[in-house]
Every structure is written in C-alpha cells, then in structure tokens.
Amino acid sequence: QVQLVESGGGLVQAGGSLRLSCAASGRTFSRYGMGWFRQAPGKERDFVAAISRSGGNTYYAASVKGRFTISRDNAKSTVYLRMNSLKPEDTAVYYCAAINSERLLIAGFYDYWGQGTQVTVSS
C-alpha cells in the first residue's frame, strides 16, 4: 500500500502561483511514477502532469504546459506541482496518484490516490 497526502491548495488570484505537495508513505516511492489530476465540479477527472520514477521524464496537459512544473524528491518521498500564471479555469480539486507502470497519462491505470486538495483561482 501507498498512502498519499496532498497539501498546498488554497485561494489565489488570477496570475498568482501555488505549489502543491504530495507526501507518500508505505512502499518504496521511487518504484512509482507519479501524476497530478484535477476535477472541477460536474466534470471528469483530467490529467494535469506526470513524472517518471526517476524524474527523468515529465508530461503535461496542453492546458498547463509552460505554466505548471512537476518534480519529485525521492529522498523525501514527495512529488510537487508548481503552478504559475493561474487562471480561473484551473479551479478544481487536485489529486496526486501513484502508478506502478509507465502508463502515466491515464487515470484508470493509477494504483493509489490521495484525498485531493482544493485550488480556487479568483478572477
């Protein structure tokens, strides 16, 4: 089992920044690829960003590329999502997830999920 706990969400004005963190416990963190997803009210859960086990490969949704940065610190068993130039349409609950495969872009393949953290961007 892997337990994931997100933090760092909150209310921010458009154009502002936030950094989300996701702390993992349980099995060896470095065995898992990690992803961030988000879900707005009434919408499906969408892929935001993912990072490979070693951190050598990163992937982004087109809507956040150039504004968001995913990173990980395997020594701290933590994955981060730095979000810059936030827009009202970024408002959602953000979830981190762990996957024991290379299928990093698809939510259905992830093995473990956190409880989510709310991000609200005001206009």
Secondary structure, DSSP 8 states (H G I E B T S, - for coil): -EEEEEE--EEEETT--EEEEEEEEES-GGGSEEEEEEE-TTS--EEEEEE-TTS--EEE-TTTBTTEEEEEETTTTEEEEEE-S--GGG-EEEEEEEESSS-TT-GGG--EE---EEEEEE-
